[in-house]
Amino acid sequence: MSSIIALKLENKSVRIEEGELVGFSVEGHEYIHQKGSPGWSSSDTEMFPIIGPVNESGFKVKTPRGIAVQDQHGHLRQMEYKLVSNNHTKAVFRKSYKAGMQIKNSKFPKKSTAEWMDWPYSFEFEKSYNLTTLGLEIEFVISGDKGMPFMLGYHPAFKLYTSEPIIEAGTTKISLGEVLAVGSRALQVTDCESITLKDEKEIAIKTEGFGHFMCWTEVTNMVCIEPISFYPYAVAQENLHAGIQLLDDKAKFKVLLAPKG
């Protein structure tokens, strides 16, 4: 039986299950898609060290240290978080990986021919939740081998209450129908650091370090608004390495989920 970590500050409450954000409510209004509801079996996850599918490239990704075997959105999500610390407003989780270690692919054999995944670099991936007066701040800190190539995407799912929610990115307004029409590829929102989801209530997704978003759903009761460092469908799968950045010392990325009203 998994344990739930609860954070609380004023009228805000957060529920975290094994590193996954399974609830964020303000004055009783739940913003996060609930596991078990139609649309997606999760409520949040990370895309690392790659973003996007690689089935057309034989599940292989080019790196400076040779070919790595990956599946869609990388192998980090197949690893378990370990709790580092927590109190009533903050929780910190970590995943550690040693270069070349094989990670079992849960999609094999029904949805993938790649049984095992690997990456030729060691890294530590830290995810922290910090509940503040502004909202819920989620920070990612990546450390590891110098020069490690990577992409990072954060994949939260938001619960929808109305039939016509609006996603605002600057002066651009995106309807749920537009997101649905793109399908599994996800709708690209380029050069953007903040998006507001306007539904029964409003919530802003403000970011640091990512630079872009993509939006995905295949149902009308939820939508994923995903900060990304690279939009994977901009290139052919065999050229996915074109979207990597290289790790120097540490890389930090932030997301603030800020309810409005």
KEKE-3310 file (N, C-alpha, C; in steps of 0.2 Angstrom, whole numbers, plus 5000, padded with zeros to 4 digits):
npx = (5004:5003:5010:5003:5009:5005:5003:5000:4994:4987:4973:4976:4980:4990:4992:5003:5009:5021:5030:5023:5012:4996:4986:4980:4972:4962:4953:4945:4943:4948:4962:4969:4970:4961:4968:4961:4951:4943:4955:4969:4980:4989:4993:5003:5020:5037:5047:5061:5077:5074:5062:5047:5042:5051:5049:5050:5063:5069:5069:5081:5093:5104:5119:5134:5142:5138:5125:5110:5097:5080:5063:5047:5047:5057:5067:5066:5054:5051:5058:5059:5054:5063:5060:5067:5066:5054:5041:5027:5025:5033:5041:5054:5060:5070:5078:5091:5103:5114:5127:5124:5116:5103:5085:5070:5057:5040:5031:5034:5029:5018:5016:5028:5044:5055:5063:5072:5079:5092:5105:5120:5126:5128:5117:5108:5092:5082:5066:5056:5043:5035:5025:5018:5012:5009:5006:5009:5025:5036:5051:5065:5080:5094:5108:5124:5135:5147:5143:5133:5120:5103:5085:5071:5055:5039:5025:5010:4993:4977:4962:4946:4931:4921:4913:4920:4934:4947:4964:4976:4990:5000:4994:4988:4974:4968:4958:4949:4945:4955:4966:4962:4961:4974:4978:4988:5001:5002:4999:5009:5016:5026:5041:5037:5033:5023:5007:4990:4976:4959:4945:4932:4938:4953:4970:4987:5001:5017:5034:5052:5066:5062:5056:5046:5030:5019:5003:4991:4978:4965:4953:4938:4938:4950:4966:4982:4995:5010:5026:5041:5058:5061:5052:5047:5042:5046:5056:5063:5062:5074:5082:5081:5091:5095:5088:5094:5101:5116:5123:5130:5136:5125:5108:5093:5076:5060:5043:5028:5013:5000:4985:4971:4961)
npy = (4994:5011:5026:5042:5058:5073:5090:5107:5123:5137:5140:5130:5114:5099:5083:5070:5056:5044:5052:5058:5070:5070:5078:5094:5107:5121:5130:5119:5116:5106:5105:5095:5082:5067:5051:5036:5042:5045:5046:5047:5037:5042:5056:5066:5067:5065:5069:5062:5056:5060:5068:5063:5051:5036:5025:5024:5025:5013:5013:5019:5031:5044:5048:5057:5047:5036:5024:5025:5015:5019:5023:5030:5046:5044:5035:5038:5039:5026:5023:5022:5035:5041:5046:5061:5071:5079:5091:5101:5109:5107:5094:5083:5073:5060:5053:5041:5037:5025:5025:5016:5006:4995:4997:4991:4990:4995:4995:4984:4968:4973:4986:4989:4985:4986:4979:4983:4998:5010:5022:5031:5038:5044:5050:5061:5065:5077:5081:5093:5099:5114:5122:5138:5155:5159:5148:5132:5127:5119:5111:5106:5098:5094:5084:5077:5067:5077:5086:5078:5074:5079:5081:5089:5087:5092:5084:5087:5084:5092:5094:5096:5106:5112:5113:5121:5126:5137:5140:5151:5158:5171:5182:5173:5162:5146:5133:5119:5110:5113:5107:5094:5091:5089:5078:5063:5069:5081:5098:5111:5125:5137:5146:5151:5155:5155:5150:5151:5142:5143:5139:5132:5138:5148:5144:5148:5142:5144:5146:5142:5140:5130:5135:5132:5125:5111:5105:5092:5081:5068:5067:5075:5079:5082:5090:5090:5101:5105:5110:5111:5107:5106:5103:5088:5084:5091:5087:5073:5056:5049:5060:5065:5069:5081:5090:5091:5097:5101:5095:5105:5109:5109:5108:5118:5119:5126:5126:5135:5132:5142:5147:5157:5168)
npz = (5000:4995:5002:5006:5005:5013:5011:5018:5018:5023:5014:5005:4999:4996:4989:4988:4980:4981:4975:4965:4960:4965:4969:4971:4979:4981:4993:4993:4979:4967:4957:4950:4938:4942:4946:4938:4933:4917:4903:4907:4915:4925:4935:4935:4928:4923:4909:4903:4900:4887:4876:4869:4856:4850:4843:4829:4826:4830:4844:4848:4852:4848:4856:4863:4869:4862:4856:4864:4872:4872:4877:4873:4879:4888:4901:4915:4921:4923:4934:4953:4964:4979:4995:5001:5011:5021:5026:5033:5023:5012:5002:4996:4983:4976:4962:4957:4945:4938:4925:4911:4918:4917:4914:4917:4905:4906:4896:4888:4883:4876:4871:4866:4858:4865:4878:4888:4894:4893:4898:4894:4904:4921:4933:4945:4949:4955:4963:4970:4980:4985:4995:4994:4998:4986:4978:4972:4971:4960:4959:4949:4949:4941:4941:4937:4926:4918:4903:4899:4888:4887:4888:4895:4901:4909:4915:4919:4923:4921:4929:4921:4922:4914:4898:4889:4891:4891:4885:4888:4881:4882:4871:4863:4861:4865:4861:4869:4859:4849:4854:4855:4842:4837:4843:4847:4845:4852:4855:4850:4859:4857:4863:4876:4892:4902:4905:4905:4912:4909:4917:4926:4937:4938:4933:4933:4925:4927:4922:4923:4914:4905:4892:4882:4879:4877:4873:4878:4876:4875:4878:4886:4899:4905:4904:4898:4902:4897:4902:4892:4886:4873:4858:4853:4840:4831:4823:4814:4821:4821:4822:4834:4844:4840:4848:4861:4876:4885:4900:4912:4927:4937:4933:4933:4935:4935:4940:4943:4950:4950:4957:4952:4960)
capx = (5000:5007:5009:5002:5011:5000:5006:4995:4996:4981:4967:4979:4982:4993:4993:5009:5010:5027:5033:5018:5007:4989:4980:4981:4966:4962:4947:4941:4943:4953:4965:4973:4966:4962:4969:4955:4946:4945:4960:4976:4981:4993:4991:5009:5026:5042:5050:5068:5082:5072:5055:5044:5042:5057:5048:5052:5070:5071:5070:5088:5094:5111:5123:5141:5145:5136:5118:5106:5090:5075:5056:5044:5048:5063:5067:5066:5047:5051:5061:5055:5057:5064:5059:5073:5064:5047:5038:5020:5024:5038:5043:5059:5061:5076:5080:5098:5104:5121:5128:5123:5111:5097:5079:5064:5052:5034:5027:5036:5029:5012:5016:5035:5048:5061:5062:5076:5082:5098:5108:5127:5128:5125:5114:5103:5086:5078:5060:5054:5036:5035:5018:5019:5006:5008:5004:5013:5031:5039:5058:5068:5087:5098:5116:5127:5141:5147:5142:5127:5114:5096:5079:5066:5048:5035:5018:5005:4986:4973:4955:4942:4924:4917:4914:4923:4939:4952:4971:4979:4997:5001:4988:4985:4969:4968:4952:4950:4944:4961:4971:4960:4962:4981:4979:4993:5007:5002:4999:5015:5016:5033:5044:5032:5035:5018:5001:4984:4970:4953:4940:4928:4943:4959:4976:4993:5007:5023:5040:5059:5071:5060:5055:5041:5025:5014:4996:4988:4972:4961:4946:4936:4938:4956:4970:4989:4999:5017:5032:5046:5064:5061:5046:5050:5039:5049:5062:5061:5064:5081:5086:5079:5097:5095:5085:5097:5106:5122:5123:5137:5137:5118:5103:5088:5070:5055:5036:5024:5005:4997:4978:4969:4954)
capy = (5000:5017:5031:5048:5064:5079:5097:5111:5130:5141:5136:5126:5107:5095:5076:5067:5048:5041:5057:5060:5075:5067:5082:5101:5110:5127:5131:5113:5115:5101:5107:5090:5076:5061:5044:5032:5046:5044:5051:5045:5033:5046:5063:5070:5063:5069:5066:5063:5061:5063:5069:5061:5044:5034:5019:5024:5025:5007:5014:5021:5038:5045:5052:5057:5041:5030:5024:5023:5012:5023:5022:5037:5051:5042:5029:5041:5038:5019:5022:5024:5040:5040:5053:5064:5075:5083:5094:5102:5113:5105:5088:5082:5067:5059:5046:5041:5032:5024:5024:5009:5002:4993:4999:4987:4994:4992:4994:4978:4968:4974:4992:4991:4979:4987:4976:4986:5004:5012:5028:5030:5044:5044:5057:5062:5069:5079:5084:5096:5102:5119:5125:5145:5159:5160:5142:5126:5128:5112:5112:5100:5099:5088:5084:5071:5067:5083:5085:5073:5076:5078:5085:5089:5089:5090:5082:5087:5084:5096:5092:5101:5106:5115:5110:5125:5129:5141:5140:5157:5159:5178:5185:5167:5158:5139:5130:5112:5107:5113:5102:5087:5089:5088:5071:5061:5073:5086:5105:5115:5132:5139:5152:5153:5153:5155:5148:5151:5138:5146:5134:5135:5142:5149:5143:5149:5138:5149:5141:5145:5135:5126:5139:5130:5120:5107:5103:5086:5077:5064:5067:5082:5080:5084:5092:5091:5107:5102:5113:5107:5111:5104:5100:5082:5082:5096:5083:5065:5053:5048:5066:5068:5071:5088:5094:5090:5102:5097:5096:5107:5107:5107:5111:5119:5121:5128:5127:5137:5132:5148:5148:5164:5169)
capz = (5000:4995:5007:5004:5009:5013:5012:5019:5019:5023:5011:5000:5001:4991:4990:4984:4981:4978:4971:4960:4962:4964:4971:4973:4979:4985:4995:4991:4972:4965:4950:4947:4936:4947:4943:4938:4929:4910:4899:4908:4921:4930:4936:4933:4927:4920:4902:4904:4897:4881:4876:4862:4854:4847:4839:4822:4826:4833:4851:4849:4853:4848:4861:4862:4871:4858:4855:4870:4871:4876:4874:4873:4885:4893:4906:4921:4923:4925:4941:4958:4968:4986:4999:5004:5016:5020:5032:5032:5017:5007:5001:4991:4981:4971:4958:4955:4940:4936:4918:4908:4921:4913:4917:4914:4901:4908:4890:4884:4876:4873:4868:4864:4857:4869:4885:4893:4892:4896:4896:4895:4909:4928:4935:4950:4947:4962:4962:4976:4980:4990:4995:4997:4998:4979:4975:4972:4967:4959:4956:4946:4949:4938:4942:4935:4922:4914:4896:4898:4884:4890:4887:4901:4901:4915:4912:4924:4920:4925:4929:4918:4924:4909:4891:4884:4894:4887:4887:4886:4881:4880:4867:4860:4865:4862:4864:4870:4852:4845:4857:4854:4835:4836:4844:4851:4844:4857:4852:4851:4861:4857:4866:4880:4899:4906:4902:4910:4910:4912:4917:4931:4941:4933:4936:4929:4925:4926:4922:4922:4912:4900:4886:4878:4881:4873:4877:4875:4879:4870:4882:4887:4906:4907:4899:4900:4900:4898:4900:4889:4884:4866:4855:4849:4834:4826:4819:4813:4827:4821:4823:4841:4847:4839:4853:4867:4879:4888:4907:4915:4934:4938:4929:4938:4931:4940:4938:4948:4949:4954:4956:4952:4962)
cpx = (5004:5005:5008:5005:5007:5004:5000:4997:4990:4976:4970:4981:4985:4993:4999:5009:5016:5030:5029:5013:5000:4984:4983:4975:4967:4955:4942:4940:4949:4955:4968:4968:4967:4963:4963:4950:4948:4951:4967:4976:4985:4990:4997:5015:5031:5045:5057:5072:5080:5064:5052:5045:5048:5056:5050:5059:5073:5072:5078:5089:5102:5114:5130:5145:5142:5128:5115:5099:5085:5068:5053:5045:5053:5062:5066:5059:5047:5055:5057:5058:5058:5063:5065:5071:5057:5045:5031:5019:5029:5040:5048:5060:5067:5076:5087:5099:5112:5122:5128:5118:5105:5090:5074:5059:5045:5029:5029:5032:5023:5012:5023:5039:5055:5060:5066:5078:5088:5100:5115:5130:5124:5122:5109:5098:5082:5072:5057:5047:5037:5029:5019:5012:5004:5005:5008:5019:5034:5046:5061:5076:5091:5105:5118:5133:5141:5147:5136:5122:5107:5091:5075:5059:5044:5028:5013:4998:4981:4965:4951:4934:4919:4918:4918:4929:4944:4959:4974:4987:4999:4994:4985:4980:4968:4962:4953:4950:4951:4966:4969:4961:4969:4982:4985:5000:5007:5003:5005:5014:5023:5035:5039:5034:5029:5011:4995:4978:4964:4947:4935:4931:4949:4965:4982:4998:5013:5029:5046:5063:5069:5059:5050:5036:5022:5008:4993:4982:4969:4954:4944:4936:4944:4960:4977:4992:5006:5023:5038:5052:5064:5055:5048:5048:5041:5054:5059:5064:5071:5085:5084:5085:5098:5093:5088:5100:5111:5122:5130:5138:5130:5114:5096:5082:5064:5048:5032:5016:5002:4989:4976:4962:4951)
cpy = (5006:5022:5038:5054:5070:5085:5102:5118:5134:5137:5131:5119:5103:5088:5073:5059:5046:5046:5060:5065:5072:5072:5089:5105:5116:5129:5125:5112:5112:5103:5101:5084:5070:5055:5040:5035:5044:5049:5048:5042:5036:5053:5068:5065:5067:5065:5068:5056:5063:5064:5066:5053:5042:5027:5018:5024:5018:5008:5016:5028:5039:5050:5052:5051:5035:5030:5021:5020:5016:5021:5029:5040:5049:5037:5032:5039:5030:5018:5025:5030:5038:5047:5055:5067:5078:5086:5096:5106:5111:5097:5087:5075:5066:5053:5047:5035:5031:5022:5017:5004:5001:4994:4995:4992:4991:4992:4988:4972:4970:4981:4994:4985:4980:4985:4980:4993:5006:5019:5028:5035:5042:5051:5056:5067:5070:5083:5087:5099:5107:5123:5132:5148:5160:5154:5137:5127:5121:5113:5106:5102:5093:5089:5077:5072:5074:5082:5080:5077:5075:5083:5085:5091:5088:5089:5082:5087:5088:5094:5098:5100:5108:5112:5115:5129:5132:5141:5146:5157:5166:5180:5179:5164:5152:5136:5122:5108:5107:5108:5095:5086:5087:5080:5069:5065:5078:5093:5109:5122:5134:5145:5155:5151:5153:5154:5148:5147:5141:5141:5137:5139:5143:5147:5144:5144:5142:5145:5145:5139:5131:5130:5138:5126:5116:5105:5097:5084:5073:5063:5074:5083:5082:5086:5093:5097:5106:5107:5109:5111:5110:5101:5094:5081:5087:5093:5076:5062:5051:5054:5069:5071:5079:5093:5094:5096:5098:5100:5099:5105:5104:5111:5112:5121:5121:5128:5129:5136:5137:5149:5155:5164:5163)
cpz = (5000:5000:5003:5008:5008:5015:5013:5021:5018:5020:5005:5003:4995:4994:4985:4985:4977:4973:4965:4963:4960:4967:4973:4973:4983:4986:4993:4983:4970:4957:4946:4944:4941:4944:4944:4934:4921:4907:4900:4915:4927:4930:4935:4932:4924:4913:4902:4903:4890:4881:4869:4861:4850:4843:4832:4821:4829:4841:4852:4848:4853:4853:4860:4864:4868:4858:4862:4868:4875:4873:4875:4880:4890:4898:4913:4925:4925:4932:4947:4962:4976:4989:5002:5011:5015:5027:5030:5026:5011:5007:4995:4990:4976:4968:4956:4950:4939:4929:4916:4912:4917:4917:4913:4911:4903:4902:4886:4887:4872:4869:4865:4863:4861:4876:4890:4890:4896:4894:4898:4900:4916:4929:4941:4948:4954:4960:4969:4975:4986:4990:4998:4996:4990:4975:4976:4968:4966:4955:4954:4946:4947:4939:4939:4930:4918:4907:4894:4894:4887:4887:4894:4899:4907:4912:4917:4920:4925:4924:4926:4921:4919:4903:4887:4888:4889:4889:4884:4886:4878:4877:4863:4864:4861:4865:4865:4863:4848:4848:4855:4846:4833:4838:4848:4851:4849:4853:4854:4853:4862:4860:4871:4887:4904:4902:4907:4908:4913:4911:4922:4936:4936:4937:4931:4930:4922:4927:4921:4920:4906:4893:4882:4882:4875:4877:4873:4879:4873:4873:4884:4895:4909:4902:4902:4897:4902:4897:4897:4887:4876:4864:4851:4842:4829:4821:4819:4819:4827:4822:4830:4845:4846:4844:4860:4870:4883:4896:4909:4922:4936:4934:4933:4933:4936:4937:4944:4946:4953:4952:4956:4954:4965)
residu = (MET:SER:SER:ILE:ILE:ALA:LEU:LYS:LEU:GLU:ASN:LYS:SER:VAL:ARG:ILE:GLU:GLU:GLY:GLU:LEU:VAL:GLY:PHE:SER:VAL:GLU:GLY:HIS:GLU:TYR:ILE:HIS:GLN:LYS:GLY:SER:PRO:GLY:TRP:SER:SER:SER:ASP:THR:GLU:MET:PHE:PRO:ILE:ILE:GLY:PRO:VAL:ASN:GLU:SER:GLY:PHE:LYS:VAL:LYS:THR:PRO:ARG:GLY:ILE:ALA:VAL:GLN:ASP:GLN:HIS:GLY:HIS:LEU:ARG:GLN:MET:GLU:TYR:LYS:LEU:VAL:SER:ASN:ASN:HIS:THR:LYS:ALA:VAL:PHE:ARG:LYS:SER:TYR:LYS:ALA:GLY:MET:GLN:ILE:LYS:ASN:SER:LYS:PHE:PRO:LYS:LYS:SER:THR:ALA:GLU:TRP:MET:ASP:TRP:PRO:TYR:SER:PHE:GLU:PHE:GLU:LYS:SER:TYR:ASN:LEU:THR:THR:LEU:GLY:LEU:GLU:ILE:GLU:PHE:VAL:ILE:SER:GLY:ASP:LYS:GLY:MET:PRO:PHE:MET:LEU:GLY:TYR:HIS:PRO:ALA:PHE:LYS:LEU:TYR:THR:SER:GLU:PRO:ILE:ILE:GLU:ALA:GLY:THR:THR:LYS:ILE:SER:LEU:GLY:GLU:VAL:LEU:ALA:VAL:GLY:SER:ARG:ALA:LEU:GLN:VAL:THR:ASP:CYS:GLU:SER:ILE:THR:LEU:LYS:ASP:GLU:LYS:GLU:ILE:ALA:ILE:LYS:THR:GLU:GLY:PHE:GLY:HIS:PHE:MET:CYS:TRP:THR:GLU:VAL:THR:ASN:MET:VAL:CYS:ILE:GLU:PRO:ILE:SER:PHE:TYR:PRO:TYR:ALA:VAL:ALA:GLN:GLU:ASN:LEU:HIS:ALA:GLY:ILE:GLN:LEU:LEU:ASP:ASP:LYS:ALA:LYS:PHE:LYS:VAL:LEU:LEU:ALA:PRO:LYS:GLY)
# end
